């Protein structure tokens, strides 16, 4: 009986998946940096740790 060695999973993505706030349309979302509402990313800032937000 052999146990297969599984390589550690890398969760490295080309895009940053986190909380963002688009200051252009004031839309808050989670995902990559591009705003799903106005499709801009120049005005997107990192939401960071907002109390009460998960
Ligand atoms: Zn936006």
mmCIF file of the protein (N, C-alpha, C, O) and its ligand, coordinates in Angstrom:
data_MODEL
# 
_entry.id   MODEL 
# 
loop_
_entity.id 
_entity.type 
_entity.pdbx_number_of_molecules 
1 polymer     1 
2 non-polymer 1 
# 
_entity_poly.entity_id                      1 
_entity_poly.type                           'polypeptide(L)' 
_entity_poly.nstd_linkage                   no 
_entity_poly.nstd_monomer                   no 
_entity_poly.pdbx_seq_one_letter_code       
;(UNK)(UNK)(UNK)(UNK)(UNK)(UNK)(UNK)(UNK)(UNK)(UNK)(UNK)(UNK)(UNK)(UNK)(UNK)(UNK)
(UNK)(UNK)(UNK)(UNK)(UNK)(UNK)(UNK)(UNK)(UNK)(UNK)(UNK)(UNK)(UNK)(UNK)(UNK)(UNK)
(UNK)(UNK)(UNK)(UNK)(UNK)(UNK)(UNK)(UNK)(UNK)(UNK)(UNK)(UNK)(UNK)(UNK)(UNK)(UNK)
(UNK)(UNK)(UNK)(UNK)(UNK)(UNK)
;
_entity_poly.pdbx_seq_one_letter_code_can   XXXXXXXXXXXXXXXXXXXXXXXXXXXXXXXXXXXXXXXXXXXXXXXXXXXXXX 
_entity_poly.pdbx_strand_id                 A 
# 
loop_
_entity_poly_seq.entity_id 
_entity_poly_seq.num 
_entity_poly_seq.mon_id 
_entity_poly_seq.hetero 
1 1  UNK n 
1 2  UNK n 
1 3  UNK n 
1 4  UNK n 
1 5  UNK n 
1 6  UNK n 
1 7  UNK n 
1 8  UNK n 
1 9  UNK n 
1 10 UNK n 
1 11 UNK n 
1 12 UNK n 
1 13 UNK n 
1 14 UNK n 
1 15 UNK n 
1 16 UNK n 
1 17 UNK n 
1 18 UNK n 
1 19 UNK n 
1 20 UNK n 
1 21 UNK n 
1 22 UNK n 
1 23 UNK n 
1 24 UNK n 
1 25 UNK n 
1 26 UNK n 
1 27 UNK n 
1 28 UNK n 
1 29 UNK n 
1 30 UNK n 
1 31 UNK n 
1 32 UNK n 
1 33 UNK n 
1 34 UNK n 
1 35 UNK n 
1 36 UNK n 
1 37 UNK n 
1 38 UNK n 
1 39 UNK n 
1 40 UNK n 
1 41 UNK n 
1 42 UNK n 
1 43 UNK n 
1 44 UNK n 
1 45 UNK n 
1 46 UNK n 
1 47 UNK n 
1 48 UNK n 
1 49 UNK n 
1 50 UNK n 
1 51 UNK n 
1 52 UNK n 
1 53 UNK n 
1 54 UNK n 
# 
loop_
_struct_asym.id 
_struct_asym.entity_id 
A 1 
B 2 
# 
loop_
_chem_comp.id 
_chem_comp.type 
_chem_comp.mon_nstd_flag 
UNK 'L-peptide linking' . 
ZN  non-polymer         . 
# 
_pdbx_entity_nonpoly.entity_id   2 
_pdbx_entity_nonpoly.name        ? 
_pdbx_entity_nonpoly.comp_id     ZN 
# 
_pdbx_nonpoly_scheme.asym_id         B 
_pdbx_nonpoly_scheme.entity_id       2 
_pdbx_nonpoly_scheme.mon_id          ZN 
_pdbx_nonpoly_scheme.ndb_seq_num     1 
_pdbx_nonpoly_scheme.pdb_seq_num     101 
_pdbx_nonpoly_scheme.auth_seq_num    101 
_pdbx_nonpoly_scheme.pdb_mon_id      ZN 
_pdbx_nonpoly_scheme.auth_mon_id     ZN 
_pdbx_nonpoly_scheme.pdb_strand_id   A 
_pdbx_nonpoly_scheme.pdb_ins_code    . 
# 
loop_
_atom_site.group_PDB 
_atom_site.id 
_atom_site.type_symbol 
_atom_site.label_atom_id 
_atom_site.label_alt_id 
_atom_site.label_comp_id 
_atom_site.label_asym_id 
_atom_site.label_entity_id 
_atom_site.label_seq_id 
_atom_site.pdbx_PDB_ins_code 
_atom_site.Cartn_x 
_atom_site.Cartn_y 
_atom_site.Cartn_z 
_atom_site.occupancy 
_atom_site.B_iso_or_equiv 
_atom_site.pdbx_formal_charge 
_atom_site.auth_seq_id 
_atom_site.auth_comp_id 
_atom_site.auth_asym_id 
_atom_site.auth_atom_id 
_atom_site.pdbx_PDB_model_num 
ATOM   1   N  N  . UNK A 1 1  ? 0.844   -1.193 0.000   1.00 0.00 ? 1   UNK A N  1 
ATOM   2   C  CA . UNK A 1 1  ? 0.000   0.000  0.000   1.00 0.00 ? 1   UNK A CA 1 
ATOM   3   C  C  . UNK A 1 1  ? 0.883   1.248  0.000   1.00 0.00 ? 1   UNK A C  1 
ATOM   4   O  O  . UNK A 1 1  ? 1.699   1.457  0.897   1.00 0.00 ? 1   UNK A O  1 
ATOM   5   N  N  . UNK A 1 2  ? 0.696   2.052  -1.015  1.00 0.00 ? 2   UNK A N  1 
ATOM   6   C  CA . UNK A 1 2  ? 1.539   3.240  -1.133  1.00 0.00 ? 2   UNK A CA 1 
ATOM   7   C  C  . UNK A 1 2  ? 0.688   4.498  -1.116  1.00 0.00 ? 2   UNK A C  1 
ATOM   8   O  O  . UNK A 1 2  ? -0.423  4.535  -1.646  1.00 0.00 ? 2   UNK A O  1 
ATOM   9   N  N  . UNK A 1 3  ? 1.226   5.495  -0.511  1.00 0.00 ? 3   UNK A N  1 
ATOM   10  C  CA . UNK A 1 3  ? 0.534   6.782  -0.455  1.00 0.00 ? 3   UNK A CA 1 
ATOM   11  C  C  . UNK A 1 3  ? 1.139   7.708  -1.506  1.00 0.00 ? 3   UNK A C  1 
ATOM   12  O  O  . UNK A 1 3  ? 2.325   8.032  -1.446  1.00 0.00 ? 3   UNK A O  1 
ATOM   13  N  N  . UNK A 1 4  ? 0.326   8.129  -2.461  1.00 0.00 ? 4   UNK A N  1 
ATOM   14  C  CA . UNK A 1 4  ? 0.853   9.031  -3.494  1.00 0.00 ? 4   UNK A CA 1 
ATOM   15  C  C  . UNK A 1 4  ? 1.220   10.394 -2.922  1.00 0.00 ? 4   UNK A C  1 
ATOM   16  O  O  . UNK A 1 4  ? 0.491   10.959 -2.107  1.00 0.00 ? 4   UNK A O  1 
ATOM   17  N  N  . UNK A 1 5  ? 2.336   10.896 -3.354  1.00 0.00 ? 5   UNK A N  1 
ATOM   18  C  CA . UNK A 1 5  ? 2.778   12.205 -2.887  1.00 0.00 ? 5   UNK A CA 1 
ATOM   19  C  C  . UNK A 1 5  ? 2.155   13.297 -3.748  1.00 0.00 ? 5   UNK A C  1 
ATOM   20  O  O  . UNK A 1 5  ? 2.471   13.430 -4.931  1.00 0.00 ? 5   UNK A O  1 
ATOM   21  N  N  . UNK A 1 6  ? 1.290   14.056 -3.152  1.00 0.00 ? 6   UNK A N  1 
ATOM   22  C  CA . UNK A 1 6  ? 0.661   15.150 -3.879  1.00 0.00 ? 6   UNK A CA 1 
ATOM   23  C  C  . UNK A 1 6  ? 1.464   16.425 -3.683  1.00 0.00 ? 6   UNK A C  1 
ATOM   24  O  O  . UNK A 1 6  ? 1.807   16.785 -2.557  1.00 0.00 ? 6   UNK A O  1 
ATOM   25  N  N  . UNK A 1 7  ? 1.754   17.090 -4.758  1.00 0.00 ? 7   UNK A N  1 
ATOM   26  C  CA . UNK A 1 7  ? 2.477   18.356 -4.632  1.00 0.00 ? 7   UNK A CA 1 
ATOM   27  C  C  . UNK A 1 7  ? 1.580   19.408 -3.988  1.00 0.00 ? 7   UNK A C  1 
ATOM   28  O  O  . UNK A 1 7  ? 0.362   19.388 -4.170  1.00 0.00 ? 7   UNK A O  1 
ATOM   29  N  N  . UNK A 1 8  ? 2.173   20.314 -3.244  1.00 0.00 ? 8   UNK A N  1 
ATOM   30  C  CA . UNK A 1 8  ? 1.384   21.382 -2.614  1.00 0.00 ? 8   UNK A CA 1 
ATOM   31  C  C  . UNK A 1 8  ? 0.749   22.275 -3.662  1.00 0.00 ? 8   UNK A C  1 
ATOM   32  O  O  . UNK A 1 8  ? 1.363   22.621 -4.671  1.00 0.00 ? 8   UNK A O  1 
ATOM   33  N  N  . UNK A 1 9  ? -0.462  22.628 -3.404  1.00 0.00 ? 9   UNK A N  1 
ATOM   34  C  CA . UNK A 1 9  ? -1.188  23.447 -4.369  1.00 0.00 ? 9   UNK A CA 1 
ATOM   35  C  C  . UNK A 1 9  ? -0.770  24.903 -4.256  1.00 0.00 ? 9   UNK A C  1 
ATOM   36  O  O  . UNK A 1 9  ? -0.735  25.485 -3.172  1.00 0.00 ? 9   UNK A O  1 
ATOM   37  N  N  . UNK A 1 10 ? -0.465  25.453 -5.374  1.00 0.00 ? 10  UNK A N  1 
ATOM   38  C  CA . UNK A 1 10 ? -0.124  26.872 -5.409  1.00 0.00 ? 10  UNK A CA 1 
ATOM   39  C  C  . UNK A 1 10 ? -1.346  27.706 -5.770  1.00 0.00 ? 10  UNK A C  1 
ATOM   40  O  O  . UNK A 1 10 ? -1.986  27.486 -6.798  1.00 0.00 ? 10  UNK A O  1 
ATOM   41  N  N  . UNK A 1 11 ? -1.648  28.640 -4.928  1.00 0.00 ? 11  UNK A N  1 
ATOM   42  C  CA . UNK A 1 11 ? -2.781  29.512 -5.203  1.00 0.00 ? 11  UNK A CA 1 
ATOM   43  C  C  . UNK A 1 11 ? -2.293  30.854 -5.745  1.00 0.00 ? 11  UNK A C  1 
ATOM   44  O  O  . UNK A 1 11 ? -2.755  31.921 -5.340  1.00 0.00 ? 11  UNK A O  1 
ATOM   45  N  N  . UNK A 1 12 ? -1.363  30.761 -6.654  1.00 0.00 ? 12  UNK A N  1 
ATOM   46  C  CA . UNK A 1 12 ? -0.843  31.985 -7.248  1.00 0.00 ? 12  UNK A CA 1 
ATOM   47  C  C  . UNK A 1 12 ? -1.614  32.318 -8.518  1.00 0.00 ? 12  UNK A C  1 
ATOM   48  O  O  . UNK A 1 12 ? -1.621  31.549 -9.479  1.00 0.00 ? 12  UNK A O  1 
ATOM   49  N  N  . UNK A 1 13 ? -2.242  33.443 -8.504  1.00 0.00 ? 13  UNK A N  1 
ATOM   50  C  CA . UNK A 1 13 ? -3.007  33.871 -9.656  1.00 0.00 ? 13  UNK A CA 1 
ATOM   51  C  C  . UNK A 1 13 ? -2.393  35.142 -10.236 1.00 0.00 ? 13  UNK A C  1 
ATOM   52  O  O  . UNK A 1 13 ? -1.797  35.936 -9.509  1.00 0.00 ? 13  UNK A O  1 
ATOM   53  N  N  . UNK A 1 14 ? -2.537  35.327 -11.520 1.00 0.00 ? 14  UNK A N  1 
ATOM   54  C  CA . UNK A 1 14 ? -2.009  36.559 -12.134 1.00 0.00 ? 14  UNK A CA 1 
ATOM   55  C  C  . UNK A 1 14 ? -2.762  37.791 -11.673 1.00 0.00 ? 14  UNK A C  1 
ATOM   56  O  O  . UNK A 1 14 ? -2.219  38.896 -11.670 1.00 0.00 ? 14  UNK A O  1 
ATOM   57  N  N  . UNK A 1 15 ? -4.008  37.600 -11.286 1.00 0.00 ? 15  UNK A N  1 
ATOM   58  C  CA . UNK A 1 15 ? -4.785  38.735 -10.801 1.00 0.00 ? 15  UNK A CA 1 
ATOM   59  C  C  . UNK A 1 15 ? -4.939  38.633 -9.295  1.00 0.00 ? 15  UNK A C  1 
ATOM   60  O  O  . UNK A 1 15 ? -4.921  37.540 -8.729  1.00 0.00 ? 15  UNK A O  1 
ATOM   61  N  N  . UNK A 1 16 ? -5.086  39.757 -8.666  1.00 0.00 ? 16  UNK A N  1 
ATOM   62  C  CA . UNK A 1 16 ? -5.210  39.790 -7.213  1.00 0.00 ? 16  UNK A CA 1 
ATOM   63  C  C  . UNK A 1 16 ? -6.682  39.683 -6.834  1.00 0.00 ? 16  UNK A C  1 
ATOM   64  O  O  . UNK A 1 16 ? -7.511  40.506 -7.223  1.00 0.00 ? 16  UNK A O  1 
ATOM   65  N  N  . UNK A 1 17 ? -6.975  38.642 -6.063  1.00 0.00 ? 17  UNK A N  1 
ATOM   66  C  CA . UNK A 1 17 ? -8.353  38.416 -5.664  1.00 0.00 ? 17  UNK A CA 1 
ATOM   67  C  C  . UNK A 1 17 ? -8.542  38.896 -4.237  1.00 0.00 ? 17  UNK A C  1 
ATOM   68  O  O  . UNK A 1 17 ? -8.090  38.259 -3.285  1.00 0.00 ? 17  UNK A O  1 
ATOM   69  N  N  . UNK A 1 18 ? -9.208  40.011 -4.105  1.00 0.00 ? 18  UNK A N  1 
ATOM   70  C  CA . UNK A 1 18 ? -9.469  40.560 -2.777  1.00 0.00 ? 18  UNK A CA 1 
ATOM   71  C  C  . UNK A 1 18 ? -10.600 41.571 -2.852  1.00 0.00 ? 18  UNK A C  1 
ATOM   72  O  O  . UNK A 1 18 ? -11.325 41.647 -3.844  1.00 0.00 ? 18  UNK A O  1 
ATOM   73  N  N  . UNK A 1 19 ? -10.735 42.338 -1.792  1.00 0.00 ? 19  UNK A N  1 
ATOM   74  C  CA . UNK A 1 19 ? -11.810 43.335 -1.753  1.00 0.00 ? 19  UNK A CA 1 
ATOM   75  C  C  . UNK A 1 19 ? -11.326 44.649 -2.350  1.00 0.00 ? 19  UNK A C  1 
ATOM   76  O  O  . UNK A 1 19 ? -10.218 45.111 -2.082  1.00 0.00 ? 19  UNK A O  1 
ATOM   77  N  N  . UNK A 1 20 ? -12.181 45.224 -3.156  1.00 0.00 ? 20  UNK A N  1 
ATOM   78  C  CA . UNK A 1 20 ? -11.837 46.477 -3.812  1.00 0.00 ? 20  UNK A CA 1 
ATOM   79  C  C  . UNK A 1 20 ? -12.974 47.477 -3.667  1.00 0.00 ? 20  UNK A C  1 
ATOM   80  O  O  . UNK A 1 20 ? -14.137 47.118 -3.484  1.00 0.00 ? 20  UNK A O  1 
ATOM   81  N  N  . UNK A 1 21 ? -12.597 48.731 -3.756  1.00 0.00 ? 21  UNK A N  1 
ATOM   82  C  CA . UNK A 1 21 ? -13.589 49.792 -3.826  1.00 0.00 ? 21  UNK A CA 1 
ATOM   83  C  C  . UNK A 1 21 ? -13.268 50.647 -5.035  1.00 0.00 ? 21  UNK A C  1 
ATOM   84  O  O  . UNK A 1 21 ? -12.177 51.206 -5.144  1.00 0.00 ? 21  UNK A O  1 
ATOM   85  N  N  . UNK A 1 22 ? -14.220 50.742 -5.934  1.00 0.00 ? 22  UNK A N  1 
ATOM   86  C  CA . UNK A 1 22 ? -14.039 51.586 -7.102  1.00 0.00 ? 22  UNK A CA 1 
ATOM   87  C  C  . UNK A 1 22 ? -14.485 52.998 -6.738  1.00 0.00 ? 22  UNK A C  1 
ATOM   88  O  O  . UNK A 1 22 ? -15.656 53.246 -6.453  1.00 0.00 ? 22  UNK A O  1 
ATOM   89  N  N  . UNK A 1 23 ? -13.527 53.909 -6.755  1.00 0.00 ? 23  UNK A N  1 
ATOM   90  C  CA . UNK A 1 23 ? -13.853 55.283 -6.391  1.00 0.00 ? 23  UNK A CA 1 
ATOM   91  C  C  . UNK A 1 23 ? -14.494 56.038 -7.554  1.00 0.00 ? 23  UNK A C  1 
ATOM   92  O  O  . UNK A 1 23 ? -14.932 57.178 -7.399  1.00 0.00 ? 23  UNK A O  1 
ATOM   93  N  N  . UNK A 1 24 ? -14.545 55.402 -8.703  1.00 0.00 ? 24  UNK A N  1 
ATOM   94  C  CA . UNK A 1 24 ? -15.162 56.028 -9.876  1.00 0.00 ? 24  UNK A CA 1 
ATOM   95  C  C  . UNK A 1 24 ? -16.679 55.924 -9.810  1.00 0.00 ? 24  UNK A C  1 
ATOM   96  O  O  . UNK A 1 24 ? -17.387 56.908 -10.027 1.00 0.00 ? 24  UNK A O  1 
ATOM   97  N  N  . UNK A 1 25 ? -17.170 54.733 -9.510  1.00 0.00 ? 25  UNK A N  1 
ATOM   98  C  CA . UNK A 1 25 ? -18.619 54.537 -9.437  1.00 0.00 ? 25  UNK A CA 1 
ATOM   99  C  C  . UNK A 1 25 ? -19.052 54.159 -8.029  1.00 0.00 ? 25  UNK A C  1 
ATOM   100 O  O  . UNK A 1 25 ? -20.214 53.833 -7.786  1.00 0.00 ? 25  UNK A O  1 
ATOM   101 N  N  . UNK A 1 26 ? -18.095 54.209 -7.104  1.00 0.00 ? 26  UNK A N  1 
ATOM   102 C  CA . UNK A 1 26 ? -18.389 53.922 -5.694  1.00 0.00 ? 26  UNK A CA 1 
ATOM   103 C  C  . UNK A 1 26 ? -18.984 52.526 -5.525  1.00 0.00 ? 26  UNK A C  1 
ATOM   104 O  O  . UNK A 1 26 ? -19.937 52.326 -4.772  1.00 0.00 ? 26  UNK A O  1 
ATOM   105 N  N  . UNK A 1 27 ? -18.413 51.586 -6.228  1.00 0.00 ? 27  UNK A N  1 
ATOM   106 C  CA . UNK A 1 27 ? -18.908 50.227 -6.183  1.00 0.00 ? 27  UNK A CA 1 
ATOM   107 C  C  . UNK A 1 27 ? -17.908 49.354 -5.431  1.00 0.00 ? 27  UNK A C  1 
ATOM   108 O  O  . UNK A 1 27 ? -16.710 49.375 -5.713  1.00 0.00 ? 27  UNK A O  1 
ATOM   109 N  N  . UNK A 1 28 ? -18.416 48.596 -4.479  1.00 0.00 ? 28  UNK A N  1 
ATOM   110 C  CA . UNK A 1 28 ? -17.559 47.723 -3.695  1.00 0.00 ? 28  UNK A CA 1 
ATOM   111 C  C  . UNK A 1 28 ? -17.760 46.279 -4.137  1.00 0.00 ? 28  UNK A C  1 
ATOM   112 O  O  . UNK A 1 28 ? -18.889 45.813 -4.287  1.00 0.00 ? 28  UNK A O  1 
ATOM   113 N  N  . UNK A 1 29 ? -16.670 45.592 -4.338  1.00 0.00 ? 29  UNK A N  1 
ATOM   114 C  CA . UNK A 1 29 ? -16.783 44.235 -4.879  1.00 0.00 ? 29  UNK A CA 1 
ATOM   115 C  C  . UNK A 1 29 ? -15.573 43.416 -4.469  1.00 0.00 ? 29  UNK A C  1 
ATOM   116 O  O  . UNK A 1 29 ? -14.585 43.934 -3.948  1.00 0.00 ? 29  UNK A O  1 
ATOM   117 N  N  . UNK A 1 30 ? -15.681 42.140 -4.719  1.00 0.00 ? 30  UNK A N  1 
ATOM   118 C  CA . UNK A 1 30 ? -14.585 41.225 -4.465  1.00 0.00 ? 30  UNK A CA 1 
ATOM   119 C  C  . UNK A 1 30 ? -14.218 40.538 -5.766  1.00 0.00 ? 30  UNK A C  1 
ATOM   120 O  O  . UNK A 1 30 ? -15.088 40.082 -6.508  1.00 0.00 ? 30  UNK A O  1 
ATOM   121 N  N  . UNK A 1 31 ? -12.941 40.468 -6.031  1.00 0.00 ? 31  UNK A N  1 
ATOM   122 C  CA . UNK A 1 31 ? -12.513 39.820 -7.260  1.00 0.00 ? 31  UNK A CA 1 
ATOM   123 C  C  . UNK A 1 31 ? -11.178 40.367 -7.696  1.00 0.00 ? 31  UNK A C  1 
ATOM   124 O  O  . UNK A 1 31 ? -10.314 40.648 -6.866  1.00 0.00 ? 31  UNK A O  1 
ATOM   125 N  N  . UNK A 1 32 ? -11.005 40.518 -8.985  1.00 0.00 ? 32  UNK A N  1 
ATOM   126 C  CA . UNK A 1 32 ? -9.779  41.149 -9.443  1.00 0.00 ? 32  UNK A CA 1 
ATOM   127 C  C  . UNK A 1 32 ? -9.977  42.666 -9.449  1.00 0.00 ? 32  UNK A C  1 
ATOM   128 O  O  . UNK A 1 32 ? -11.040 43.183 -9.103  1.00 0.00 ? 32  UNK A O  1 
ATOM   129 N  N  . UNK A 1 33 ? -8.911  43.352 -9.855  1.00 0.00 ? 33  UNK A N  1 
ATOM   130 C  CA . UNK A 1 33 ? -8.921  44.793 -9.638  1.00 0.00 ? 33  UNK A CA 1 
ATOM   131 C  C  . UNK A 1 33 ? -9.879  45.532 -10.558 1.00 0.00 ? 33  UNK A C  1 
ATOM   132 O  O  . UNK A 1 33 ? -10.278 46.660 -10.269 1.00 0.00 ? 33  UNK A O  1 
ATOM   133 N  N  . UNK A 1 34 ? -10.244 44.905 -11.653 1.00 0.00 ? 34  UNK A N  1 
ATOM   134 C  CA . UNK A 1 34 ? -11.115 45.608 -12.596 1.00 0.00 ? 34  UNK A CA 1 
ATOM   135 C  C  . UNK A 1 34 ? -12.548 45.641 -12.068 1.00 0.00 ? 34  UNK A C  1 
ATOM   136 O  O  . UNK A 1 34 ? -13.114 44.612 -11.699 1.00 0.00 ? 34  UNK A O  1 
ATOM   137 N  N  . UNK A 1 35 ? -13.109 46.817 -12.040 1.00 0.00 ? 35  UNK A N  1 
ATOM   138 C  CA . UNK A 1 35 ? -14.466 46.993 -11.545 1.00 0.00 ? 35  UNK A CA 1 
ATOM   139 C  C  . UNK A 1 35 ? -15.457 46.345 -12.515 1.00 0.00 ? 35  UNK A C  1 
ATOM   140 O  O  . UNK A 1 35 ? -15.435 46.638 -13.710 1.00 0.00 ? 35  UNK A O  1 
ATOM   141 N  N  . UNK A 1 36 ? -16.329 45.463 -12.004 1.00 0.00 ? 36  UNK A N  1 
ATOM   142 C  CA . UNK A 1 36 ? -17.296 44.796 -12.879 1.00 0.00 ? 36  UNK A CA 1 
ATOM   143 C  C  . UNK A 1 36 ? -18.413 45.725 -13.332 1.00 0.00 ? 36  UNK A C  1 
ATOM   144 O  O  . UNK A 1 36 ? -19.204 45.379 -14.210 1.00 0.00 ? 36  UNK A O  1 
ATOM   145 N  N  . UNK A 1 37 ? -18.470 46.902 -12.731 1.00 0.00 ? 37  UNK A N  1 
ATOM   146 C  CA . UNK A 1 37 ? -19.560 47.813 -13.035 1.00 0.00 ? 37  UNK A CA 1 
ATOM   147 C  C  . UNK A 1 37 ? -19.192 48.789 -14.147 1.00 0.00 ? 37  UNK A C  1 
ATOM   148 O  O  . UNK A 1 37 ? -19.930 48.959 -15.117 1.00 0.00 ? 37  UNK A O  1 
ATOM   149 N  N  . UNK A 1 38 ? -18.043 49.420 -13.986 1.00 0.00 ? 38  UNK A N  1 
ATOM   150 C  CA . UNK A 1 38 ? -17.637 50.415 -14.975 1.00 0.00 ? 38  UNK A CA 1 
ATOM   151 C  C  . UNK A 1 38 ? -16.416 49.947 -15.758 1.00 0.00 ? 38  UNK A C  1 
ATOM   152 O  O  . UNK A 1 38 ? -15.942 50.642 -16.656 1.00 0.00 ? 38  UNK A O  1 
ATOM   153 N  N  . UNK A 1 39 ? -15.913 48.770 -15.413 1.00 0.00 ? 39  UNK A N  1 
ATOM   154 C  CA . UNK A 1 39 ? -14.788 48.153 -16.108 1.00 0.00 ? 39  UNK A CA 1 
ATOM   155 C  C  . UNK A 1 39 ? -13.531 49.010 -16.064 1.00 0.00 ? 39  UNK A C  1 
ATOM   156 O  O  . UNK A 1 39 ? -12.680 48.947 -16.950 1.00 0.00 ? 39  UNK A O  1 
ATOM   157 N  N  . UNK A 1 40 ? -13.439 49.813 -15.006 1.00 0.00 ? 40  UNK A N  1 
ATOM   158 C  CA . UNK A 1 40 ? -12.230 50.603 -14.805 1.00 0.00 ? 40  UNK A CA 1 
ATOM   159 C  C  . UNK A 1 40 ? -11.412 49.986 -13.690 1.00 0.00 ? 40  UNK A C  1 
ATOM   160 O  O  . UNK A 1 40 ? -11.945 49.264 -12.848 1.00 0.00 ? 40  UNK A O  1 
ATOM   161 N  N  . UNK A 1 41 ? -10.127 50.267 -13.682 1.00 0.00 ? 41  UNK A N  1 
ATOM   162 C  CA . UNK A 1 41 ? -9.297  49.786 -12.587 1.00 0.00 ? 41  UNK A CA 1 
ATOM   163 C  C  . UNK A 1 41 ? -8.320  50.861 -12.131 1.00 0.00 ? 41  UNK A C  1 
ATOM   164 O  O  . UNK A 1 41 ? -7.563  50.665 -11.180 1.00 0.00 ? 41  UNK A O  1 
ATOM   165 N  N  . UNK A 1 42 ? -8.344  51.993 -12.816 1.00 0.00 ? 42  UNK A N  1 
ATOM   166 C  CA . UNK A 1 42 ? -7.426  53.070 -12.476 1.00 0.00 ? 42  UNK A CA 1 
ATOM   167 C  C  . UNK A 1 42 ? -7.832  53.712 -11.159 1.00 0.00 ? 42  UNK A C  1 
ATOM   168 O  O  . UNK A 1 42 ? -6.990  54.172 -10.388 1.00 0.00 ? 42  UNK A O  1 
ATOM   169 N  N  . UNK A 1 43 ? -9.150  53.734 -10.914 1.00 0.00 ? 43  UNK A N  1 
ATOM   170 C  CA . UNK A 1 43 ? -9.661  54.401 -9.725  1.00 0.00 ? 43  UNK A CA 1 
ATOM   171 C  C  . UNK A 1 43 ? -9.981  53.415 -8.606  1.00 0.00 ? 43  UNK A C  1 
ATOM   172 O  O  . UNK A 1 43 ? -10.583 53.774 -7.594  1.00 0.00 ? 43  UNK A O  1 
ATOM   173 N  N  . UNK A 1 44 ? -9.574  52.190 -8.805  1.00 0.00 ? 44  UNK A N  1 
ATOM   174 C  CA . UNK A 1 44 ? -9.876  51.164 -7.819  1.00 0.00 ? 44  UNK A CA 1 
ATOM   175 C  C  . UNK A 1 44 ? -8.836  51.166 -6.716  1.00 0.00 ? 44  UNK A C  1 
ATOM   176 O  O  . UNK A 1 44 ? -7.632  51.143 -6.971  1.00 0.00 ? 44  UNK A O  1 
ATOM   177 N  N  . UNK A 1 45 ? -9.318  51.193 -5.501  1.00 0.00 ? 45  UNK A N  1 
ATOM   178 C  CA . UNK A 1 45 ? -8.422  51.138 -4.363  1.00 0.00 ? 45  UNK A CA 1 
ATOM   179 C  C  . UNK A 1 45 ? -8.706  49.874 -3.559  1.00 0.00 ? 45  UNK A C  1 
ATOM   180 O  O  . UNK A 1 45 ? -9.801  49.314 -3.614  1.00 0.00 ? 45  UNK A O  1 
ATOM   181 N  N  . UNK A 1 46 ? -7.713  49.447 -2.826  1.00 0.00 ? 46  UNK A N  1 
ATOM   182 C  CA . UNK A 1 46 ? -7.862  48.254 -2.024  1.00 0.00 ? 46  UNK A CA 1 
ATOM   183 C  C  . UNK A 1 46 ? -8.741  48.544 -0.808  1.00 0.00 ? 46  UNK A C  1 
ATOM   184 O  O  . UNK A 1 46 ? -8.503  49.499 -0.069  1.00 0.00 ? 46  UNK A O  1 
ATOM   185 N  N  . UNK A 1 47 ? -9.740  47.721 -0.615  1.00 0.00 ? 47  UNK A N  1 
ATOM   186 C  CA . UNK A 1 47 ? -10.654 47.948 0.500   1.00 0.00 ? 47  UNK A CA 1 
ATOM   187 C  C  . UNK A 1 47 ? -9.992  47.615 1.813   1.00 0.00 ? 47  UNK A C  1 
ATOM   188 O  O  . UNK A 1 47 ? -10.271 48.250 2.830   1.00 0.00 ? 47  UNK A O  1 
ATOM   189 N  N  . UNK A 1 48 ? -9.122  46.629 1.805   1.00 0.00 ? 48  UNK A N  1 
ATOM   190 C  CA . UNK A 1 48 ? -8.410  46.261 3.007   1.00 0.00 ? 48  UNK A CA 1 
ATOM   191 C  C  . UNK A 1 48 ? -9.338  45.678 4.060   1.00 0.00 ? 48  UNK A C  1 
ATOM   192 O  O  . UNK A 1 48 ? -10.322 45.008 3.745   1.00 0.00 ? 48  UNK A O  1 
ATOM   193 N  N  . UNK A 1 49 ? -9.016  45.940 5.278   1.00 0.00 ? 49  UNK A N  1 
ATOM   194 C  CA . UNK A 1 49 ? -9.809  45.399 6.381   1.00 0.00 ? 49  UNK A CA 1 
ATOM   195 C  C  . UNK A 1 49 ? -10.865 46.402 6.808   1.00 0.00 ? 49  UNK A C  1 
ATOM   196 O  O  . UNK A 1 49 ? -10.587 47.358 7.532   1.00 0.00 ? 49  UNK A O  1 
ATOM   197 N  N  . UNK A 1 50 ? -12.056 46.166 6.352   1.00 0.00 ? 50  UNK A N  1 
ATOM   198 C  CA . UNK A 1 50 ? -13.162 47.020 6.732   1.00 0.00 ? 50  UNK A CA 1 
ATOM   199 C  C  . UNK A 1 50 ? -13.929 46.334 7.854   1.00 0.00 ? 50  UNK A C  1 
ATOM   200 O  O  . UNK A 1 50 ? -14.350 45.188 7.697   1.00 0.00 ? 50  UNK A O  1 
ATOM   201 N  N  . UNK A 1 51 ? -14.118 47.007 8.975   1.00 0.00 ? 51  UNK A N  1 
ATOM   202 C  CA . UNK A 1 51 ? -14.856 46.404 10.081  1.00 0.00 ? 51  UNK A CA 1 
ATOM   203 C  C  . UNK A 1 51 ? -16.280 46.036 9.660   1.00 0.00 ? 51  UNK A C  1 
ATOM   204 O  O  . UNK A 1 51 ? -17.021 46.861 9.125   1.00 0.00 ? 51  UNK A O  1 
ATOM   205 N  N  . UNK A 1 52 ? -16.635 44.802 9.912   1.00 0.00 ? 52  UNK A N  1 
ATOM   206 C  CA . UNK A 1 52 ? -17.959 44.354 9.556   1.00 0.00 ? 52  UNK A CA 1 
ATOM   207 C  C  . UNK A 1 52 ? -18.038 43.728 8.187   1.00 0.00 ? 52  UNK A C  1 
ATOM   208 O  O  . UNK A 1 52 ? -19.058 43.151 7.810   1.00 0.00 ? 52  UNK A O  1 
ATOM   209 N  N  . UNK A 1 53 ? -16.947 43.846 7.440   1.00 0.00 ? 53  UNK A N  1 
ATOM   210 C  CA . UNK A 1 53 ? -16.917 43.263 6.108   1.00 0.00 ? 53  UNK A CA 1 
ATOM   211 C  C  . UNK A 1 53 ? -16.126 41.975 6.142   1.00 0.00 ? 53  UNK A C  1 
ATOM   212 O  O  . UNK A 1 53 ? -15.117 41.863 6.839   1.00 0.00 ? 53  UNK A O  1 
ATOM   213 N  N  . UNK A 1 54 ? -16.587 41.030 5.400   1.00 0.00 ? 54  UNK A N  1 
ATOM   214 C  CA . UNK A 1 54 ? -15.855 39.766 5.302   1.00 0.00 ? 54  UNK A CA 1 
ATOM   215 C  C  . UNK A 1 54 ? -15.254 39.682 3.904   1.00 0.00 ? 54  UNK A C  1 
ATOM   216 O  O  . UNK A 1 54 ? -14.586 38.700 3.577   1.00 0.00 ? 54  UNK A O  1 
HETATM 217 ZN ZN . ZN  B 2 .  ? -16.439 51.139 -11.028 1.00 0.00 ? 101 ZN  A ZN 1 
# 
